[in-house]
Structure formats: structure tokens, C-alpha cells
């Protein structure tokens, strides 16, 4: 081992295997001052292991789970403005074709399935149903699966856990529930079931209009460091953030390789260039200022839905010391 390597801080980080993190996984981007052990895991596995066992020094984490912890005074982790997963969620709402649901407002009084009531995707779906279609969570009946963490059920909301061994996809197919919020494509939908369709068939058009109106590009996951590690090594926040930004930029460059397309989509470049125009040349923004409409909406929705017991600000969730430094760094790479 090199002497310089011996002086580096050893950090084990668990995060998904994404194009925007490939340069960190394969070591093409290094984290300054850090001997990084990047463990690529599925979000569901690493969330459970971090929340319940604190197995990693740093980790991708559900934004809703993290926000609930902080609101309750559980400060084991502190987040960086790194957002490994962002996804519009109009496309993940599925309905029974014979449930009398022709428009979102028809969801009132219906039985809605969701894997975990507090999961971030469900927060965003309930948020747009409330603010765009005037449907409150209390006006629906919720059927939920196994939660990644136990929470106190919000007042006035009817929540029932499904039986062990039951499948929400199967319940939708059989008409035991009327709609489903699913972050994966339901098997019955994939198999071409005539009983299930998307609530928004032309979801890209709906989501694009949503973004243009609100400037919200929903954040699903953030990146957290163990607070004790951060307090002992405050420079680590900046080093990690800078490396994630560099890896993201490297990912853009890889997508732009027209000699041999990196993704098996024939019009990848057209989609990339169109998205860059829509998002002002930074689709996956890793900053508080650039993601502020999204983050402000999120903490508002968490409070409205009774998932946090007090109003919170965006600044409460993220490392403060790197904000000005990050703004300077992001401006500098934007000038290149």
C-alpha cells in the first residue's frame, strides 16, 4: 500500500449501481482524502441495513425515512445535497379498469395499495393528488405492505396492513384494491392484464406539464453520512459531494458517446439533448439552490400528510458548512 493511501480516511459507502455513479464504482473518480469502499446494493436492501443496523459509513437513503428521523430528533445521520434517485411519479399510479376511476378525482373513497405508507414515492403521489386534484389522503383507504421503519400512523387516515404472503399486485388484479402506487412495473400490468391500466396513460405529457408549472423534479433518495463521522471529519462532506458531482458529469459524457451508444436506445442523444434543454443543462441537480422548489414541496407534503410532527426547513436536513463552497464549485464547472 502506498504511504499516501495509508493516510486516507477509510469510508464504506453503500449506494445503487447507476450511470451517474459508475465513475465512483470503477474508481475513475476518486474522493479526495478518502480510501473509498463503494458497495453497490439495491435501495431496498441498503435502506434496511442502514436504518436498522447502521452498517455503512455513508449511504444512499430514502428521503422520507431520513426526514422522519430528523423530525423526531434522531440525528444519527446527516445528508448531503446528493440525490442518487429522482423520478416523476405520475407513471407509478395504476388503477383497476372496472373500479369506476376515469379521472384522479374518482380516487376519493377508493382502496389504494402501497408497499410502505411513508415511502418517498407515495409522499409525492399524495402530494400531487392533493395539490393538483384536491384529494386528501384521508379521503382514501390505504392498504400497505411491510414498512422499512415503524411510524405513527397519521391522524384521520385509514391504514390497514395486508396479510403475510399477500401481494398488492395480486390484490389489484383480483379487485381487492382499486388502485396501486408501485415503484416497479406490476407483474400483472407487464403481462398485459386487461384489468389494470395507468391512471395517466400519457404520463410523460402530464409529468412535463407538472415540471413546467412547479419546477418539481421529485427526489426519492439522498446521501447520508453518519453524524459522528462527519463531526470528526467535517471535510468529508465536501469531498464526497464533489466526487458525486464529478461522477455525474462523467456519466453525461458517457451518454454522449455517439461512436457507440452506451444505452440500448436508438434515439438516446435526442432524448438527452431534449432533457438538457428542459432542465437548463443540469438534469440531475446536486445542490440545495437548484433543487429548492422540489425540497420545499417535499417538507411541506411531509407535514401536510402527518408524517413529521413539526414543520421543518430544508436547511435542517443538510450539511450547512458546504453550501457556499458547493455553489462556488458548481459555478466553476459550469464555466468550463
C-alpha positions, 0 to 999 in steps of 0.5 A, a space after each residue: 500500500 502506498 504511504 499516501 493511501 495509508 493516510 486516507 480516511 477509510 469510508 464504506 459507502 453503500 449506494 445503487 449501481 447507476 450511470 451517474 455513479 459508475 465513475 465512483 464504482 470503477 474508481 475513475 473518480 476518486 474522493 479526495 482524502 478518502 480510501 473509498 469502499 463503494 458497495 453497490 446494493 439495491 435501495 431496498 436492501 441498503 435502506 434496511 441495513 442502514 436504518 436498522 443496523 447502521 452498517 455503512 459509513 455513508 449511504 444512499 437513503 430514502 428521503 422520507 425515512 431520513 426526514 422522519 428521523 430528523 423530525 423526531 430528533 434522531 440525528 444519527 445521520 446527516 445528508 448531503 445535497 446528493 440525490 442518487 434517485 429522482 423520478 416523476 411519479 405520475 407513471 407509478 399510479 395504476 388503477 383497476 379498469 372496472 373500479 369506476 376511476 376515469 379521472 384522479 378525482 374518482 380516487 376519493 373513497 377508493 382502496 389504494 395499495 402501497 408497499 410502505 405508507 411513508 415511502 418517498 414515492 407515495 409522499 409525492 403521489 399524495 402530494 400531487 393528488 392533493 395539490 393538483 386534484 384536491 384529494 386528501 389522503 384521508 379521503 382514501 383507504 390505504 392498504 400497505 405492505 411491510 414498512 422499512 421503519 415503524 411510524 405513527 400512523 397519521 391522524 384521520 387516515 385509514 391504514 390497514 396492513 395486508 396479510 403475510 404472503 399477500 401481494 398488492 399486485 395480486 390484490 389489484 388484479 383480483 379487485 381487492 384494491 382499486 388502485 396501486 402506487 408501485 415503484 416497479 412495473 406490476 407483474 400483472 400490468 407487464 403481462 398485459 392484464 386487461 384489468 389494470 391500466 395507468 391512471 395517466 396513460 400519457 404520463 410523460 405529457 402530464 409529468 412535463 406539464 407538472 415540471 413546467 408549472 412547479 419546477 418539481 423534479 421529485 427526489 426519492 433518495 439522498 446521501 447520508 453520512 453518519 453524524 459522528 463521522 462527519 463531526 470528526 471529519 467535517 471535510 468529508 462532506 465536501 469531498 464526497 459531494 464533489 466526487 458525486 458531482 464529478 461522477 455525474 458529469 462523467 456519466 453525461 459524457 458517457 451518454 454522449 458517446 455517439 461512436 457507440 451508444 452506451 444505452 440500448 436506445 436508438 434515439 438516446 442523444 435526442 432524448 438527452 439533448 431534449 432533457 438538457 434543454 428542459 432542465 437548463 443543462 443540469 438534469 440531475 441537480 446536486 445542490 440545495 439552490 437548484 433543487 429548492 422548489 422540489 425540497 420545499 414541496 417535499 417538507 411541506 407534503 411531509 407535514 401536510 400528510 402527518 408524517 413529521 410532527 413539526 414543520 421543518 426547513 430544508 436547511 435542517 436536513 443538510 450539511 450547512 458548512 458546504 453550501 457556499 463552497 458547493 455553489 462556488 464549485 458548481 459555478 466553476 464547472 459550469 464555466 468550463 
